[in-house]
Amino acid sequence: MHTSIKKKVRNKEYEVTFSPESFQCDAGSIKLLGSFNGWNPQADETYTLTKGRNKKFKSIKLTLPAGDYEYKYYDPEAACFIEPANAPELYGDVKVGNSFGTLNARLELPAL
């Protein structure tokens, strides 16, 4: 199952839910990094997904204006990105190449 991205229009912005529940790894937490937070692994805790009692990662919601965004999940314990090719259940169907020769997931939010 791919990451669930639910788009809800509110105040001319989108409420986007990232739900990587089906992803399994030993990390206690993963981070959501992308063009919406400057790809910064030190970004505030808003972008950190922790595991619940059921050992599945919790969802996070972001409010984003219309635009095109690229993102990946990051494992801070291993200090590396979780690549779409290695974890297709984390990412949606739209992927684009990046300057490092790997892929980013792409989220397209049309103008309202």
Secondary structure, 3 states (H helix, E strand, C coil): CCCEEEEEEECCEEEEEEECCCCCCCCCEEEEEECCCCCCCCCCHHHEEEECCCCCECCEEEEECCEEEEEEEEECCCCEEECCCCCHHHCCCCEEECCCCCEEEEEEECCC
